[in-house]
Amino acid sequence: MRKLKTIILFLVFTVFTVETFACSIFYYIDSKTGKIYFVNNEDYWYDVKPYIQIIPGSKNEFGRIWYGWNNFGQGGVNEKGLVIDGAVTPEQKLPKGYSDPKKVNITDKILSECESVQQAIDLLETKKIALKNAHIFIGDRNGRAVLVEWVKGNKNIVEIKNNRLVATNFNISDTSQNVMTCWRYSIIQKGLDELDARDSKDTIYLKDVGNVIGKAVQIPSADSSGKVGGTLYTTFIDLTEMKFILVYKLDNSKIQKLDIITELHKGNKRKIKLE
């Protein structure tokens, strides 16, 4: 618990810049140990009622844990170590024959049916699913991670390079968009570079990975109407040890820490409300 509090204290005291609500996601492989981390800042309005949904496996479906609100998973992980999340991007033209299934919980569908990145890509293709204003981030325990993007009427797959894949709110495969305009993308890449540059004798802990995403959080602020938004929650998934941590509203007294496999083996579908 002390390490978790270290993460949150870092978030609170080192971020001073606020921007319009956005999301930051990365998949990182510690090149020294091979441990894999999947981390996300979900930035949104504070008036939603988010929760963690736990669904044990069945004969035809994998057990999964997802987090979101209004019966829609914003991100999650399943018993096979497949992870998924997404981020809003500039609106694009969809490829011909594809559609944006607004009423389908894509997160739950992929986590319930797929155990690898390739299976998830194949499912999206079979169902002809495309998103006009978002990209989908998918990773697995085998070291593969991709961004599925739909840009100018084409589907693009952006593969992990070296030991990391980072996503914010622009399409990486759209060469007309400037990476440098997103300070969160740049600061996360810099933080991961610093982890990679550490002495080979230094151990990278979860708090170190957490401090990278901590520099990209959005401190709560109100718009002109008084509506408050910012980093709604931050999630940390250790895919090597299958551990899950969620920090709600940058508050170190509102932490959910789960052993993924243990939770899924409890045998009952349940919901953890974050409020």
C-alpha positions, 0 to 999 in steps of 0.5 A, spaced: 500 500 500 505 504 501 507 504 494 500 505 491 500 512 496 507 514 493 504 513 486 498 518 488 502 523 491 506 524 485 500 525 481 497 530 486 504 534 487 507 534 480 502 536 475 500 543 474 497 544 467 490 542 465 487 541 458 481 539 455 479 532 457 483 527 454 486 520 455 493 517 455 495 509 454 501 505 454 503 498 454 510 497 456 515 491 457 521 492 462 527 490 457 531 488 463 525 483 466 520 482 461 515 484 465 509 487 461 505 493 464 498 496 461 497 503 464 491 508 462 488 515 465 481 516 463 479 523 463 472 525 463 467 529 466 466 527 474 458 527 474 458 520 471 458 514 475 463 509 474 464 502 476 468 495 475 465 490 472 467 483 474 464 477 470 467 470 471 468 465 465 463 460 462 463 455 457 463 459 451 466 466 454 473 468 458 472 471 464 474 478 464 474 485 468 472 491 465 471 498 467 467 504 465 459 506 466 452 506 463 453 499 461 459 500 457 467 498 458 472 503 457 477 498 458 479 492 461 483 485 461 481 478 461 483 471 464 488 470 458 491 477 459 488 480 453 487 488 455 483 493 451 482 501 451 481 506 447 481 514 446 478 519 442 481 522 436 479 527 430 473 524 426 474 520 420 471 517 414 469 510 415 472 505 410 466 502 405 462 497 408 464 498 415 460 501 421 460 504 428 456 499 433 454 505 438 450 500 442 455 494 442 459 494 448 465 492 444 470 492 450 466 486 453 465 482 446 472 482 445 474 480 452 469 475 452 471 472 446 479 473 444 485 471 448 490 474 443 491 481 439 490 477 433 484 474 435 481 481 437 483 484 430 480 478 426 473 479 430 473 487 428 474 485 421 469 479 421 464 484 424 466 490 420 467 494 426 470 501 425 470 507 429 469 514 426 472 518 432 477 513 436 482 508 436 482 502 439 488 499 443 489 492 444 495 488 448 496 481 450 501 477 455 505 475 449 508 482 448 504 484 442 500 491 442 497 494 437 493 500 435 487 499 430 485 506 427 481 508 421 484 514 417 481 517 411 477 511 409 482 506 411 483 501 417 491 501 419 494 497 424 500 500 428 504 495 431 508 496 438 516 498 436 521 496 441 518 495 448 512 500 448 506 503 445 503 509 447 497 513 445 493 519 446 488 523 442 491 523 435 491 517 430 499 515 429 498 513 422 495 519 420 501 523 417 498 529 417 497 530 425 503 532 429 505 528 434 509 534 438 502 538 439 500 533 444 504 534 450 502 528 454 504 523 448 511 526 448 512 526 456 510 519 456 515 517 451 520 521 455 518 518 462 519 511 458 526 513 455 528 514 462 526 508 465 529 504 459 536 508 461 536 506 468 542 502 470 541 494 469 542 493 477 536 498 478 529 494 479 523 498 476 517 497 480 510 499 479 510 506 482 516 507 477 511 506 471 505 509 475 510 516 475 510 516 468 503 516 467 502 521 473 505 526 469 500 526 464 494 526 469 488 532 468 487 536 475 480 537 476 477 543 473 470 546 471 468 549 465 464 555 464 458 552 466 461 549 472 461 542 470 467 539 473 472 534 469 479 531 469 482 524 470 476 520 472 481 514 474 487 511 473 488 504 471 495 499 472 495 492 470 501 488 471 500 483 465 506 478 468 503 477 475 496 479 473 494 484 478 490 490 477 489 497 480 485 503 479 485 509 483 479 514 483 479 521 482 487 522 484 485 520 491 489 515 495 484 513 499 480 511 493 484 505 491 481 498 488 487 493 488 485 486 485 488 479 483 485 478 476 485 471 477 483 470 484 477 475 483 475 471 476 475 464 480 470 467 485 464 465 481 459 470 481 458 476 477 459 483 481 460 490 480 464 495 484 462 502 484 467 507 485 463 512 488 
